[in-house]
């Protein structure tokens, strides 16, 4: 396959169609329910409508923590140089122990073109409630109105602020993990690269859940999920075009802080947890990323869940595959920042 910077992502000319990996049977009802929801096709013109509709589905933080042993605080913090202030939501255990707590900084998904931090309040609140950590959900600017590097600079600025103000938050600056799913996982990988290259802040780990890493859309798995599944090839092509513009959208010359797969050096990074479904388009780029970290002598833990579609843990939480995935994340977190304590 050739890599091109033209508008259309490369494909293998004359190649036979590639059969997709089957979805886990237990997750099929969730997929069918999602496919039955009427929504406009995802295009640059429909983005405002899609954003509005999606954001209306998720409650604000104060409502999301109701009845749970978790508090929520909304903060406005300085953004990057020459950028706007940033909104973050800080979740803490309601009964603090007085000890400095690990901090998870989460970036929401949505292909860098849709989404809001409220979409993932539930994921972060669950971790705070079960593990007694601090969770920070970050709001960043979206493309195409704010193309690269604005979104990733917002997220890096948020992590830097959290590190500098960890004590004020009740947290431990030496136990900060960046995390996210899909585009959020891509941002977590990119922020890890930036922190290494810019001399900080120090990160204890990067939790990458089905991360969006490769702008070229040239892997086998990127072709297998063309028109099926939750996050499909057309949406991914649109997203990279919005983030990088026509010239670099699918080019191997794209910046690594936009598409971490473009990084030529993956040494010196914090320990990585990489999780992906076998039945989604990000599978091959995520496996490759873990392999390349290992090739430098770095620390990476890779989980490829058979039959898992993109976002299966959020859309089909009561399935065995989702329970297993969550247990694996918990195990990694205990080993990285929770001193191995069995607090799940």
C-alpha positions in Angstrom: 0.0 0.0 0.0 1.3 3.5 -0.8 0.9 6.4 1.6 -0.5 9.6 0.0 -1.2 13.1 1.3 -4.2 13.4 -1.1 -7.7 13.7 0.1 -8.4 10.0 -0.2 -6.7 7.5 2.1 -4.7 4.9 0.2 -6.1 1.5 -0.7 -4.6 -1.5 -2.4 -5.6 -1.3 -6.0 -7.2 -4.5 -7.2 -7.0 -6.1 -3.8 -9.8 -8.5 -2.8 -12.3 -7.3 -0.2 -11.2 -8.1 3.3 -13.7 -10.0 5.5 -14.1 -8.4 8.9 -13.5 -10.2 12.2 -16.9 -11.3 13.6 -18.3 -9.4 16.5 -18.6 -11.1 19.9 -22.1 -12.6 19.8 -23.0 -11.3 23.3 -22.4 -7.7 22.1 -24.7 -8.0 19.0 -27.8 -6.7 20.8 -26.0 -3.5 21.7 -24.8 -3.0 18.1 -28.3 -3.6 16.8 -29.8 -1.1 19.2 -27.3 1.5 18.1 -27.9 0.9 14.5 -31.6 1.4 15.0 -31.0 5.0 16.3 -31.7 7.5 13.6 -28.9 10.1 13.3 -27.6 12.3 10.5 -24.6 11.1 8.5 -21.4 12.4 10.0 -20.1 15.1 7.7 -18.4 18.4 8.3 -21.7 20.2 7.7 -23.6 18.0 10.2 -21.0 18.3 13.0 -22.9 21.0 15.0 -26.1 18.9 15.0 -24.3 15.7 15.9 -22.5 17.5 18.8 -25.7 19.0 20.1 -27.6 15.7 20.0 -24.8 13.7 21.6 -24.1 16.2 24.4 -27.8 16.2 25.4 -27.6 12.5 26.2 -25.2 12.9 29.2 -25.9 14.5 32.6 -23.7 17.2 34.1 -21.2 16.2 36.7 -23.4 17.2 39.7 -26.1 14.9 38.6 -23.7 12.1 37.5 -22.3 11.8 41.1 -25.6 11.9 42.9 -25.9 9.0 45.3 -22.3 8.0 44.9 -19.3 8.5 47.3 -17.8 11.0 44.9 -17.7 14.8 44.8 -17.5 16.9 41.6 -15.9 20.3 41.2 -15.9 22.4 38.0 -12.8 24.5 37.5 -11.5 26.9 34.8 -7.7 26.8 34.4 -5.2 28.5 32.2 -4.9 27.1 28.7 -1.9 26.9 26.5 0.1 30.1 25.5 -2.1 32.3 23.3 -5.0 29.9 23.9 -8.3 30.2 25.8 -8.9 29.1 29.4 -9.9 25.4 29.8 -12.8 23.9 31.6 -12.1 20.7 33.7 -14.2 18.6 36.1 -12.4 17.2 39.1 -13.9 14.1 40.8 -12.7 13.1 44.3 -13.7 10.5 46.9 -16.2 12.0 49.2 -14.4 10.7 52.3 -10.8 11.8 51.9 -8.1 9.9 53.8 -5.7 12.7 54.0 -3.1 10.9 51.9 -2.1 12.3 48.5 -4.1 10.3 45.9 -3.2 9.1 42.4 -4.6 11.3 39.6 -6.2 10.1 36.4 -6.4 12.8 33.7 -9.0 11.7 31.1 -9.5 13.1 27.6 -12.8 12.2 26.0 -13.3 10.5 22.7 -15.2 11.6 19.5 -12.6 11.6 16.8 -11.3 15.0 17.8 -14.4 16.4 16.0 -17.3 15.7 18.4 -17.7 14.9 22.1 -17.7 16.6 25.4 -16.1 15.7 28.8 -19.6 14.8 30.1 -19.6 11.8 27.7 -17.1 10.1 30.0 -18.0 11.3 33.4 -19.4 7.9 34.1 -16.1 6.1 33.3 -14.1 8.5 35.4 -16.5 8.5 38.4 -16.5 4.7 38.4 -12.7 4.7 38.7 -12.8 7.3 41.5 -15.4 5.4 43.4 -13.8 2.0 43.2 -10.1 3.0 43.5 -10.1 6.1 45.7 -8.3 8.2 43.1 -8.8 11.7 41.8 -10.2 11.9 38.3 -9.9 14.9 36.0 -12.0 15.3 32.9 -10.7 17.8 30.4 -12.6 19.9 27.8 -10.5 20.6 24.7 -11.1 22.4 21.5 -12.5 20.4 18.5 -11.6 20.3 14.8 -12.2 21.6 12.2 -12.8 24.9 13.9 -9.7 24.2 15.9 -7.3 22.0 13.9 -4.0 20.6 15.1 -2.2 21.6 17.3 -4.9 23.3 19.3 -6.7 20.3 20.8 -3.5 18.5 21.9 -2.0 21.7 23.2 -5.1 22.2 25.4 -4.7 18.7 26.8 -1.0 19.1 27.4 -1.6 22.4 29.2 -4.3 20.7 31.4 -1.9 17.9 32.4 0.9 20.4 33.2 -1.5 22.4 35.4 -2.7 19.3 37.2 0.9 18.3 37.9 1.8 21.8 39.2 -1.4 22.0 41.4 -1.6 18.3 42.4 -1.2 19.1 46.1 -4.1 21.6 46.0 -6.2 19.0 44.4 -5.3 16.4 47.1 -3.2 14.5 44.6 0.3 13.0 44.2 2.2 14.6 41.4 4.4 11.4 41.1 1.3 9.3 40.4 -0.4 10.9 37.4 -1.8 8.7 34.6 -3.1 10.2 31.4 -5.9 8.2 29.8 -8.7 8.2 27.3 -10.7 6.1 24.8 -10.5 6.5 21.0 -9.5 10.1 20.2 -8.9 10.5 23.9 -6.5 7.6 23.8 -4.7 9.2 20.9 -4.4 12.4 22.9 -3.1 10.5 25.9 -0.4 9.0 23.7 0.5 12.4 22.2 0.6 14.1 25.6 3.0 11.4 26.8 5.3 12.1 23.8 5.1 15.9 24.5 5.9 15.4 28.2 8.9 13.3 27.3 10.1 15.8 24.7 9.4 19.0 26.7 11.0 17.7 29.9 7.7 17.2 31.9 5.5 16.8 33.6 6.5 13.4 34.8 3.8 10.8 34.1 3.4 7.4 35.8 1.5 5.8 33.0 -0.7 6.1 29.9 -3.9 4.2 29.7 -4.8 4.0 26.0 -8.3 2.5 25.4 -8.8 1.7 21.6 -6.6 4.8 20.8 -6.8 6.6 17.5 -3.2 6.8 16.5 -2.7 6.4 12.7 -3.9 9.0 10.2 -2.9 7.0 7.1 -5.9 4.6 7.3 -3.8 2.1 5.5 -3.9 -1.0 7.8 -5.9 -4.1 7.1 -8.2 -3.4 10.0 -8.9 0.1 8.8 -10.3 -1.4 5.6 -12.3 -4.2 7.4 -14.7 -1.8 9.1 -15.8 0.2 6.1 -19.6 0.7 6.7 -19.9 -1.6 9.7 -19.4 -1.2 13.5 -19.6 1.9 15.7 -16.7 4.1 14.4 -16.4 3.4 10.7 -13.8 4.2 8.0 -15.7 7.2 6.6 -15.9 8.8 10.0 -12.2 8.3 10.5 -11.3 9.8 7.2 -13.4 12.8 7.9 -11.9 13.2 11.4 -8.3 13.2 10.1 -9.2 15.6 7.3 -10.7 18.0 9.9 -7.7 17.8 12.2 -4.9 17.9 9.7 -6.4 19.5 6.6 -6.3 18.2 3.0 -2.5 18.4 2.6 -1.6 16.1 5.6 -4.8 14.3 6.3 -3.5 10.8 5.3 0.2 11.6 4.9 3.1 9.8 6.6 4.5 13.3 7.0 1.9 14.2 9.6 3.2 15.4 13.0 3.6 12.8 15.7 1.8 15.0 18.2 -1.3 14.8 16.0 -1.0 11.1 15.0 1.3 9.3 17.5 1.9 6.4 15.0 4.1 8.9 13.1 6.5 9.1 16.0 9.9 7.7 14.9 11.1 7.2 18.5 8.9 5.6 21.2 11.6 5.2 23.8 11.5 6.9 27.2 7.7 6.9 27.5 5.8 6.1 30.7 4.4 2.6 31.0 1.5 2.1 28.5 -1.6 0.0 28.7 -3.0 -0.5 25.2 -6.4 -2.1 24.8 -8.4 -2.6 21.6 -11.1 -4.8 20.1 -10.2 -7.4 17.4 -13.3 -6.3 15.5 -12.5 -2.6 15.0 -10.5 -0.5 12.7 -7.9 0.7 15.2 -6.8 -2.9 16.0 -3.7 -3.0 13.8 -2.4 0.5 14.6 -2.7 -0.2 18.3 -1.0 -3.5 18.2 1.8 -1.9 16.1 2.2 0.9 18.7 2.7 -1.6 21.5 5.1 -3.6 19.4 7.2 -0.5 18.7 7.3 0.5 22.4 8.6 -3.0 23.2 11.2 -2.7 20.4 12.8 0.2 22.4 12.9 -1.7 25.6 9.9 0.2 26.9 7.0 -1.0 29.0 3.6 -1.8 27.4 0.8 -4.1 28.2 -1.4 -5.1 25.2 -4.9 -6.5 25.3 -6.8 -7.4 22.0 -10.3 -8.5 22.9 -11.7 -11.1 20.5 -14.9 -9.9 18.8 -14.7 -6.5 20.5 -16.1 -3.6 18.5 -15.0 0.0 19.0 -16.1 1.2 22.4 -17.6 -2.2 23.4 -17.0 -1.5 27.1 -19.2 1.6 27.1 -21.9 0.4 24.8 -22.2 -3.2 26.1 -21.0 -2.9 29.7 -22.8 -6.0 31.0 -21.1 -8.5 28.7 -18.4 -10.9 29.7 -15.9 -9.2 27.4 -16.4 -5.8 29.0 -16.1 -7.2 32.5 -12.8 -8.9 31.5 -11.5 -5.7 29.9 -12.3 -3.6 33.0 -10.7 -6.2 35.3 -7.5 -6.0 33.2 -7.4 -2.2 33.4 -7.9 -2.4 37.1 -5.1 -4.8 37.5 -2.7 -2.6 35.5 -3.7 0.5 37.5 -3.1 -1.4 40.8 0.4 -2.3 39.6 1.3 1.2 38.3 -0.2 3.7 40.8 -2.1 1.8 43.5 0.8 -0.1 45.1 -0.7 -3.4 44.1 -3.6 -3.1 46.5 -6.7 -5.2 45.7 -9.3 -2.4 45.9 -11.4 -3.2 43.0 
